[in-house]
Amino acid sequence: MLKRESFNLFGKLLLSLFLFFVYPGCNKHEELKHKKNAESLLINIGRMEVTADGYLGLTDSLYKLSKISNYPKGVAKSYFYKGKYFSGKGRNIEALENFGEAVKFSRQTNDLIDIGDAYYNLGDTYLNLKNRSEAITALKQSAIVRMKSNDSTGLGSSFNFIGYIYWIISDYDSAVYYFEKGLAIRNKLPNLAHRATTYNNLGTVYYNWSLYDKALDHYLRSLIIQKELGNNSGIARCLCNIGLIYTETAQNEKAVEYYKESLPYANASKQVQTIGYAYNCLGTAYSDVNKDSALFYLKKSLDVYQSGNDTVGLALANQGIGNFYLDIKDPKNAKIYFTQMLKMALSENVPMRVARAYKGLGQAYLLENDLLAAKENFEKSIVIGEKSSIKFILRDAFGSLAEIYDRLGNTEKAFVALKQYNKYKQDIEDEGMQKRLMDLKNKSEYERFQRDLQEQHYQNEKQKIYLIATIIAIFFLLAIAVMLFRMNSKRKKVNVLLQEKNTLIEGQSKEINLKNVELLELNEAKEKLFSIIAHDLRSPFNTLINIGTVLKEDFEILTDEEKMDYLTHLEETAIKTYELVENLLNLSASHTGRIDFNPARLEIAEVVDKIIYMSKTQAAKKEIQITNKIGKEVTAVADQSMLEIIIRNLVNNAIK
């Protein structure tokens, strides 16, 4: 039920709608106001139960507000909510119409979530109307849309629902395909209830295929999850399904144990289908042990299903009682119950149950020695069994037909029927049912699963205790930490101040050390420079002095050729001295970091020509010819002075 505030809001919305129709011609402001009201109404309807008072009227209001405010999402949702309402009332035709409109308008808004939900409910309604092909088509559309919208939860539900419909029509290959696709998605999601449902569904298909080991494995997996969830109905159904496997493998005592265990869970669930199913399974198991108990539980199952008007359950209960009367050789009563079963199975259009009903009627007529009627019913069950690949139906029907033809004296047809019987019997046995079941029993016995569950429960409880203790310890440590924080706050402030002063002192110390290092480097550079000057400049200056003295004193007596030689030597010595001084200055500048760097685009050939000209005389003395092979197009970005020094030093060193 909604709160009073919600109804007040609805009253305001209805008043707004009334005023609109009384005073037509709303402006843009009013349209926006109506849209806002529609959005609010949409949210509130989504929170309501479908059975709530006034639900249908509110969906009508949502439709009208959405229409006048041009709000297509509201229109689509109004149809969707109406469909939910009519579906809950069992008015499936009206539900179908509204879900169809919801699909149409949701496609206009391109809201993938709404489209997927509308298709899903459309498929559910088609199933209620027994139109299974349309149901599958709509559900496949929901799966496609939900895949596009990355709605993993919805996609898993669509796949599981499609598999369920294929199971109803006994198309087990398709059922397994979609159940497994659904399980692959649900195993990655946190919803354990969905996962358990699909495991149980897969188990049922494998059971119908007579793959009892695989069926048992899936039922056990489902049971573990249902126990973890505490789902009484799910637990009861899983226990009954496990019991059915033990019944089919001639382990009746074990089957009875599981059926008995299921009863308390079934009664606790208070669900008609679950309680009736548990009674039916228990009655079937007692058929070979205690006839009175068997009939008691089978009739209790029938009563429970009748109280809930459950047609599917009634077919199952009538089958159980019919089989009971076959066991005690009472064909008259057996025919009554199998006829009722056939009627209900045909109304629900469940092929497997129809085939079982025909087989049961055939067995009843066979007991009465009405061979032609028996033959007719067995042949009908075979047609359905072959279409749906129900091997155990085919095995039993062909076995009975072989007996009928033998009794009719038709040896040839009896042999053919017996051959078919042996084929299907061998097919079932060749699947390794007995061996795989025993292997699985040895490895995965239910009691071991129970112990594992108990151990897991114990571990969970222990972890809870550890968690509580850890939380208490954390709170205790936090309290201590707060106290220490308060006690040491002043000390931390003093430490911060001291640290700041120490940092300042360290910074000043580093600066002083850097200055000392720079001074040492400068002193070393200066000493090296003086050493080079003392050593390298002494020789060229002595040469200059000597040549100058000779030219001054002997100028008159020297020939022109000798004078030219002395002047040339004087020029070379001056050039070398200049180069040496320039290198020394560059060396000094590099140590002090004072070199000027002025990069520009230079033609390399032009710089090299200048150096060659300056070194021409020195090279000629050694009969060396320097050729510049650098093209005019070669350029570089560099400081011209630095580049000249480098090339000059390279050329001079090469000449030397």
Order of alpha helices (4+ residues) and beta strands (2+ residues): alpha-alpha-alpha-alpha-alpha-alpha-alpha-alpha-alpha-alpha-alpha-alpha-alpha-alpha-alpha-alpha-alpha-alpha-alpha-alpha-alpha-alpha-alpha-alpha-alpha-beta-alpha-alpha-beta-alpha
